[in-house]
């Protein structure tokens, strides 16, 4: 019984991690769609990457300050 609960928990965690990746992908697509309304495709993708890098830098600074 304990082993089954551990297996169920492991499956639940796995599913949550997979959904997290899907949500991230959907959020990036949504942000890109908004940027495409404001500027040409190439510039939109450039801005998206810049946003990602800035968010990662802010997160890193919070964790290391």
Secondary structure by P-SEA (a helix, b strand, c coil): caaaaaaaaaaaaaaaaaaaaaaaaaaaaaaaaaaaacccaaaaaaaaaaaaaaaaaaaaaaacc
